[in-house]
């Protein structure tokens, strides 16, 4: 028979046990999923699943990792810059009249200073979407048509562009060649970038003489253009290259997974730190084409290009964009013919979907069937220029004046940029006729190419100045502008 009274010793023992149990028990304020589930019903596996779901929810809700792991370059400004984002826009009445037109200036103000830069150690977190953020990275690539023998020149170009820009954004590189790349080429290029590298061979049908070309006439063209000194006019491979760059590069299967490209040549220089995502800029502002130089080409390379283009316009007027502006490409003092201005395509950033579109495709096919790539020496630069001018409004073409760049003898360096560029500023008219040999008889237009593209006040001349008068005293006739083109951004 049990007693209803406990002895003092047993009471003391129970008190001691109760006290030690209190200190060993979990703090009641600590949160645990088990507190909100029926006792004895939660296994370790269930707890693991619940924890993973909670972690996934946190990753979805918190800001994108790039916003708190971003690599930011701090710049010490060595000289005052009134507005670092003041850039040049062409006069485009159609864009002014439209509402909800993208504002590239505002975009630059809000998205520069490496806002979208990435770090290379984010792993899988880089691909996790973030709630409330426009985080989709453009489907874009840096592309280069290059031979194995040009490896050293390409490495030079890659080092500078990676250091000045792509080490912060990690876009892939796609290399094209008319023959397989060597292991040496692949290893060397992979060591220069944190982005993926793809090595592609140009299809044989895109790098050979079409069956409708008269081979005898083609060989005569090679001999003639070589004799009169047209640049690379005697090279068969150069004709294939111009044709591929004009109308085949964007058809390659590898580029089908991309929407944007930046063309990079071997042996070029990039002088300036670029603190914004070029491809995001193009996409967000609905740009179709971006250039860095707008200069004259040697008209002896393509004597029939404009007549064939004009016949295409007459045959397909419905394909011309309603806001197209061809006036800046026509010389009113030379029977309204093409003035031979071109976007220097060695540097170009473009919308692949524009080039894949019906208008550009039909224009290229029209020129290709006429044989101008082989009977003459049609270049991809004037063809891209005419295509963009016919099928794209000026408001969707961008002048990357803020990027310092050099290809061979042509060099561009932005003004007021010593704090971020390793080059001396060049006037806006620099390189205007540098590609035209002295022996070329072609007539130069009254205004430089870039000023004709920009229009407006850029064409105003000083009072009392005349082109004839300047040339009478040994000048070239292009120094009478009110806006000098060196200090202005």
Legacy VTK file of the C-alpha trace (Angstrom):
# vtk DataFile Version 3.0
C-alpha trace
ASCII
DATASET POLYDATA
POINTS 489 float
0.000 0.000 0.000
1.544 3.184 -1.044
1.864 6.186 1.171
0.390 9.535 0.200
3.306 11.407 1.781
6.783 11.708 0.244
9.876 11.767 2.336
12.060 14.900 2.352
14.830 13.051 0.596
12.648 11.969 -2.262
11.277 15.489 -2.601
14.764 16.916 -2.741
15.793 14.394 -5.346
12.807 15.207 -7.528
13.509 18.916 -7.205
17.097 18.384 -8.301
16.015 16.322 -11.279
13.456 18.927 -12.271
16.071 21.708 -12.091
18.613 19.894 -14.247
15.942 18.972 -16.769
15.023 22.640 -17.063
18.552 23.689 -18.028
18.945 20.813 -20.454
15.657 21.479 -22.257
15.545 23.726 -25.365
14.726 27.379 -24.747
10.987 27.797 -25.255
11.528 30.969 -27.319
13.472 29.116 -30.024
11.452 28.324 -33.135
11.221 24.743 -34.305
8.968 23.234 -36.982
8.223 20.366 -34.563
6.357 22.731 -32.201
3.647 23.241 -34.831
3.285 19.604 -35.892
1.729 16.649 -34.039
4.170 15.021 -31.626
5.933 11.878 -32.788
4.787 12.493 -36.418
7.821 14.356 -37.871
10.718 12.347 -39.189
14.163 13.675 -40.020
13.379 13.284 -43.721
10.254 15.429 -43.367
12.210 18.094 -41.497
14.788 18.115 -44.299
12.063 18.583 -46.918
10.481 21.442 -44.912
13.878 23.126 -44.503
14.564 22.902 -48.263
11.173 24.429 -49.063
11.805 27.317 -46.656
15.276 27.885 -48.138
13.798 27.919 -51.636
11.208 30.491 -50.560
13.915 32.735 -49.103
15.986 32.530 -52.310
12.899 33.469 -54.355
11.965 36.473 -52.227
15.301 38.034 -51.333
16.985 40.404 -53.877
18.989 38.957 -56.709
22.493 37.860 -55.567
24.067 40.160 -58.115
22.741 43.129 -56.159
24.676 42.188 -53.017
27.632 40.313 -54.479
28.220 42.791 -57.275
31.722 43.708 -58.275
31.917 47.487 -58.448
34.824 49.409 -59.889
35.508 52.651 -58.082
36.805 55.379 -60.358
38.764 58.397 -59.292
37.736 61.257 -61.580
40.759 63.304 -62.566
38.850 66.052 -64.302
35.372 67.545 -63.991
32.758 66.044 -66.267
29.547 68.021 -66.437
27.381 65.094 -67.490
29.142 61.760 -68.024
26.071 60.322 -69.744
25.614 63.104 -72.304
25.811 61.186 -75.556
25.123 61.929 -79.198
21.756 61.146 -80.772
20.782 61.679 -84.404
17.968 64.075 -85.185
14.933 61.789 -85.502
11.569 63.585 -85.678
9.682 60.298 -85.742
11.117 59.312 -82.367
10.284 62.676 -80.834
6.664 62.385 -81.900
6.141 58.948 -80.371
5.120 58.410 -76.775
6.740 55.828 -74.529
9.957 55.983 -76.531
12.888 54.437 -74.596
15.198 56.970 -72.967
18.809 55.747 -73.372
20.190 58.717 -71.399
18.091 57.899 -68.376
18.919 54.206 -68.729
22.639 54.998 -68.605
22.201 57.152 -65.519
20.344 54.374 -63.735
22.328 51.347 -64.908
25.960 52.430 -65.102
28.627 51.988 -62.416
28.518 48.232 -63.140
25.013 47.836 -61.765
24.518 44.504 -63.554
28.051 43.206 -63.072
28.431 39.638 -61.883
31.065 37.751 -59.954
32.335 34.432 -61.178
31.772 32.540 -57.891
27.989 32.697 -57.612
27.580 29.223 -59.086
23.990 28.071 -59.469
22.637 31.151 -57.691
23.299 33.227 -60.822
20.513 31.412 -62.635
17.924 31.711 -59.834
15.166 34.207 -60.773
14.394 36.903 -58.230
10.900 38.115 -57.428
10.255 41.722 -58.404
13.484 42.157 -60.455
13.986 42.227 -64.222
16.845 39.810 -63.943
16.806 38.045 -67.311
20.253 38.365 -68.831
20.235 39.007 -72.599
20.970 35.990 -74.772
24.117 37.457 -76.259
27.618 36.528 -77.367
30.906 38.007 -78.493
31.667 36.635 -81.956
34.846 36.524 -83.999
35.705 35.176 -87.442
39.350 34.220 -87.048
41.992 31.782 -88.302
44.334 29.643 -86.221
47.211 31.752 -87.528
45.613 34.895 -86.042
45.712 33.582 -82.474
48.179 36.188 -81.168
46.126 39.039 -82.603
42.913 37.636 -81.185
44.494 37.173 -77.751
45.422 40.851 -77.809
41.796 41.798 -78.549
40.392 39.406 -75.940
42.712 40.560 -73.163
41.647 44.163 -73.540
37.919 43.559 -73.957
37.848 41.087 -71.084
39.706 43.514 -68.798
37.708 46.578 -69.813
34.295 44.897 -69.833
33.569 41.178 -70.056
35.304 40.080 -66.841
32.361 41.788 -65.132
29.609 40.251 -67.292
30.905 36.833 -68.424
29.272 36.679 -71.841
30.289 33.709 -74.012
32.602 33.825 -76.998
31.774 32.164 -80.321
34.704 31.694 -82.701
34.213 30.917 -86.406
36.738 29.529 -88.880
36.618 27.966 -92.332
38.632 25.054 -90.907
38.707 23.333 -87.474
40.394 25.197 -84.645
43.617 23.794 -83.222
43.914 22.618 -79.615
46.432 25.403 -79.049
43.859 27.975 -80.151
41.190 26.510 -77.896
43.393 26.321 -74.801
44.779 29.835 -75.256
41.382 31.482 -75.708
39.720 29.567 -72.883
42.423 30.797 -70.519
41.543 34.428 -71.290
37.862 34.453 -70.341
35.494 33.297 -67.612
32.720 32.927 -70.210
32.003 29.817 -72.234
33.838 29.357 -75.522
32.385 27.782 -78.661
34.423 26.808 -81.720
32.496 26.551 -84.966
33.351 25.759 -88.576
31.680 27.811 -91.312
29.621 25.512 -93.599
31.361 24.881 -96.912
28.397 26.229 -98.907
28.826 29.563 -97.102
32.549 29.772 -97.908
32.792 28.829 -101.579
31.969 30.193 -105.002
28.210 29.994 -105.708
27.251 27.949 -108.755
25.759 30.989 -110.521
29.093 32.859 -110.596
31.069 32.906 -113.859
34.517 31.834 -112.701
36.331 33.487 -115.622
34.666 36.828 -114.957
35.489 36.440 -111.267
39.208 35.859 -111.969
39.280 38.942 -114.199
37.779 40.950 -111.336
40.480 39.755 -108.956
43.182 40.823 -111.383
41.626 44.204 -112.163
40.886 45.272 -108.585
44.329 44.153 -107.495
45.928 46.177 -110.293
44.145 49.435 -109.412
44.980 49.066 -105.705
41.602 48.264 -104.133
42.282 46.922 -100.648
42.483 43.092 -100.661
40.779 43.175 -104.032
42.893 40.244 -105.272
42.129 37.881 -102.359
39.586 35.098 -102.942
39.184 34.392 -99.211
38.393 38.056 -98.580
35.416 37.834 -100.964
34.131 34.781 -99.079
34.590 36.626 -95.793
32.669 39.719 -96.937
29.832 37.552 -98.214
29.667 35.510 -94.981
29.715 38.613 -92.771
27.019 40.194 -94.928
24.435 37.460 -95.039
25.426 34.165 -93.429
26.901 34.669 -89.960
23.511 35.075 -88.296
22.251 31.840 -89.892
24.835 29.634 -88.209
23.196 27.015 -85.941
25.295 28.037 -82.938
23.932 31.580 -83.003
20.317 30.404 -83.000
20.447 30.377 -79.187
21.412 34.068 -79.100
19.577 37.331 -79.795
22.504 39.777 -79.714
26.111 39.823 -80.879
29.193 41.995 -80.532
31.701 41.511 -83.340
35.363 41.426 -82.308
38.289 41.361 -84.730
41.875 40.193 -84.123
44.454 42.914 -83.413
42.054 45.589 -82.206
42.265 47.755 -79.102
39.699 48.682 -76.464
40.938 51.698 -74.530
38.160 52.483 -72.026
36.580 50.963 -68.957
32.945 50.207 -69.848
30.772 50.311 -66.732
27.429 49.099 -68.063
26.064 46.011 -69.780
26.156 46.761 -73.513
23.668 44.032 -74.372
21.162 45.077 -71.695
21.441 48.621 -73.017
20.620 47.492 -76.550
17.738 45.286 -75.476
16.134 47.615 -72.923
16.268 50.594 -75.300
15.016 48.599 -78.305
18.149 49.277 -80.344
18.815 47.254 -83.481
22.353 48.306 -84.335
25.292 49.979 -82.620
28.448 51.410 -84.220
31.607 53.207 -83.183
32.846 54.829 -86.405
31.020 56.187 -89.454
33.490 56.770 -92.283
33.968 56.687 -96.060
34.761 53.495 -97.953
36.630 53.134 -101.227
33.863 53.393 -103.836
35.896 51.437 -106.381
35.070 48.299 -104.374
31.348 48.404 -105.141
30.509 50.573 -108.199
27.113 48.914 -108.773
25.993 48.614 -105.126
23.780 51.692 -105.104
22.138 51.006 -108.464
21.293 47.478 -107.298
20.011 48.842 -103.990
17.863 51.397 -105.774
16.377 48.693 -107.975
15.610 46.635 -104.855
13.785 49.623 -103.298
11.737 50.055 -106.473
10.880 46.351 -106.546
10.034 46.058 -102.827
8.875 49.436 -101.486
6.689 47.655 -98.927
9.803 46.411 -97.095
11.214 49.890 -96.417
10.539 51.060 -92.865
8.110 54.015 -92.757
10.575 55.950 -90.570
13.646 55.030 -92.625
16.105 57.850 -93.333
18.292 57.400 -96.393
18.886 61.110 -96.940
22.111 61.141 -94.928
23.526 58.487 -97.288
22.767 60.366 -100.512
24.864 63.120 -102.045
22.606 65.848 -103.397
25.543 67.371 -105.288
26.354 64.105 -107.027
23.045 63.171 -108.733
21.656 61.831 -105.469
23.961 58.823 -105.575
25.235 56.912 -102.557
27.870 58.997 -100.766
29.835 55.847 -99.752
29.473 56.437 -95.995
29.465 53.284 -93.894
29.241 52.109 -90.316
32.690 50.611 -89.780
31.547 47.038 -89.154
34.766 45.814 -87.529
33.053 47.160 -84.414
29.332 46.480 -84.381
26.745 45.390 -81.846
23.548 44.101 -83.353
20.182 42.437 -83.008
20.422 39.023 -84.640
16.673 38.890 -85.084
16.819 42.020 -87.236
19.312 40.374 -89.591
17.193 37.222 -89.664
14.142 39.260 -90.649
12.490 39.144 -94.060
13.599 42.595 -95.226
17.320 42.098 -94.601
17.257 38.533 -95.939
15.604 39.536 -99.203
17.991 42.462 -99.643
21.033 40.228 -99.163
19.672 37.603 -101.571
19.052 40.351 -104.155
22.677 41.513 -103.957
24.094 37.998 -103.749
22.300 36.825 -106.899
23.720 39.816 -108.748
27.267 38.539 -108.111
28.622 41.752 -106.581
30.679 39.917 -103.947
32.760 38.303 -106.695
32.485 40.448 -109.821
33.185 43.497 -107.653
34.241 43.530 -104.001
31.054 44.239 -102.081
31.876 44.685 -98.396
29.768 43.836 -95.382
30.163 47.372 -93.954
28.291 49.287 -96.716
25.736 46.464 -97.018
24.981 46.497 -93.279
24.811 50.286 -93.418
22.303 50.375 -96.271
20.254 47.569 -94.750
20.027 49.275 -91.366
19.213 52.623 -92.997
16.381 51.103 -95.072
14.791 48.870 -92.457
15.475 50.584 -89.099
14.543 54.084 -87.879
17.427 56.255 -86.740
16.136 56.157 -83.170
17.079 52.463 -83.052
20.680 53.007 -84.170
23.233 53.870 -81.493
26.580 55.679 -81.696
28.900 54.187 -79.035
31.057 57.263 -78.781
31.958 56.449 -75.167
33.964 53.345 -76.190
37.578 53.908 -77.215
38.528 51.592 -80.069
41.190 51.119 -82.723
41.349 48.902 -85.797
44.500 49.283 -87.851
44.841 52.991 -88.824
41.362 53.960 -87.650
41.157 55.044 -84.033
38.352 56.499 -81.935
38.719 57.901 -78.420
35.934 59.794 -76.606
36.496 63.317 -75.221
36.544 64.105 -71.492
37.509 60.524 -70.729
41.012 60.570 -69.245
39.594 59.215 -65.967
38.619 55.919 -67.657
40.370 55.726 -71.052
44.006 55.081 -71.950
43.957 57.113 -75.174
44.058 60.685 -76.425
40.634 62.073 -77.457
39.961 62.188 -81.183
37.749 64.716 -83.010
34.375 63.430 -84.129
35.465 63.733 -87.787
38.582 61.613 -87.264
39.035 58.784 -89.776
36.467 60.299 -92.176
38.303 59.489 -95.429
41.256 57.503 -94.104
40.202 54.335 -95.967
40.054 56.144 -99.320
43.427 56.030 -101.167
44.714 59.239 -102.713
44.511 57.654 -106.160
40.786 57.030 -105.820
38.819 59.459 -108.041
35.662 59.315 -105.941
34.030 62.591 -104.945
33.850 63.182 -101.216
30.530 64.468 -99.811
30.198 68.043 -98.555
29.936 66.912 -94.916
31.600 64.142 -92.941
29.669 60.889 -92.569
29.060 61.102 -88.835
27.768 64.679 -89.076
25.358 63.696 -91.840
24.092 60.879 -89.645
23.679 63.137 -86.577
22.219 66.051 -88.550
20.862 69.230 -86.941
23.392 71.642 -85.425
26.250 69.304 -86.262
26.016 70.535 -89.858
26.114 74.280 -89.086
29.072 76.176 -90.557
30.920 79.240 -89.283
29.836 82.540 -90.757
31.966 83.538 -93.739
33.592 80.104 -94.073
33.549 78.210 -97.368
34.821 74.786 -98.306
36.353 76.121 -101.501
38.191 78.830 -99.583
39.642 76.382 -97.069
40.849 74.067 -99.796
42.434 77.010 -101.624
44.708 77.423 -98.603
45.617 73.734 -98.355
42.890 72.480 -96.029
40.719 69.456 -96.648
37.488 71.476 -96.483
36.065 69.997 -93.262
37.149 72.482 -90.586
34.392 75.064 -90.830
31.877 73.562 -88.396
30.491 75.609 -85.526
30.602 72.546 -83.266
34.205 71.453 -83.304
33.602 67.833 -82.381
36.371 67.328 -79.821
35.051 68.717 -76.536
31.407 67.859 -77.063
30.091 64.529 -75.910
LINES 1 490
489 0 1 2 3 4 5 6 7 8 9 10 11 12 13 14 15 16 17 18 19 20 21 22 23 24 25 26 27 28 29 30 31 32 33 34 35 36 37 38 39 40 41 42 43 44 45 46 47 48 49 50 51 52 53 54 55 56 57 58 59 60 61 62 63 64 65 66 67 68 69 70 71 72 73 74 75 76 77 78 79 80 81 82 83 84 85 86 87 88 89 90 91 92 93 94 95 96 97 98 99 100 101 102 103 104 105 106 107 108 109 110 111 112 113 114 115 116 117 118 119 120 121 122 123 124 125 126 127 128 129 130 131 132 133 134 135 136 137 138 139 140 141 142 143 144 145 146 147 148 149 150 151 152 153 154 155 156 157 158 159 160 161 162 163 164 165 166 167 168 169 170 171 172 173 174 175 176 177 178 179 180 181 182 183 184 185 186 187 188 189 190 191 192 193 194 195 196 197 198 199 200 201 202 203 204 205 206 207 208 209 210 211 212 213 214 215 216 217 218 219 220 221 222 223 224 225 226 227 228 229 230 231 232 233 234 235 236 237 238 239 240 241 242 243 244 245 246 247 248 249 250 251 252 253 254 255 256 257 258 259 260 261 262 263 264 265 266 267 268 269 270 271 272 273 274 275 276 277 278 279 280 281 282 283 284 285 286 287 288 289 290 291 292 293 294 295 296 297 298 299 300 301 302 303 304 305 306 307 308 309 310 311 312 313 314 315 316 317 318 319 320 321 322 323 324 325 326 327 328 329 330 331 332 333 334 335 336 337 338 339 340 341 342 343 344 345 346 347 348 349 350 351 352 353 354 355 356 357 358 359 360 361 362 363 364 365 366 367 368 369 370 371 372 373 374 375 376 377 378 379 380 381 382 383 384 385 386 387 388 389 390 391 392 393 394 395 396 397 398 399 400 401 402 403 404 405 406 407 408 409 410 411 412 413 414 415 416 417 418 419 420 421 422 423 424 425 426 427 428 429 430 431 432 433 434 435 436 437 438 439 440 441 442 443 444 445 446 447 448 449 450 451 452 453 454 455 456 457 458 459 460 461 462 463 464 465 466 467 468 469 470 471 472 473 474 475 476 477 478 479 480 481 482 483 484 485 486 487 488
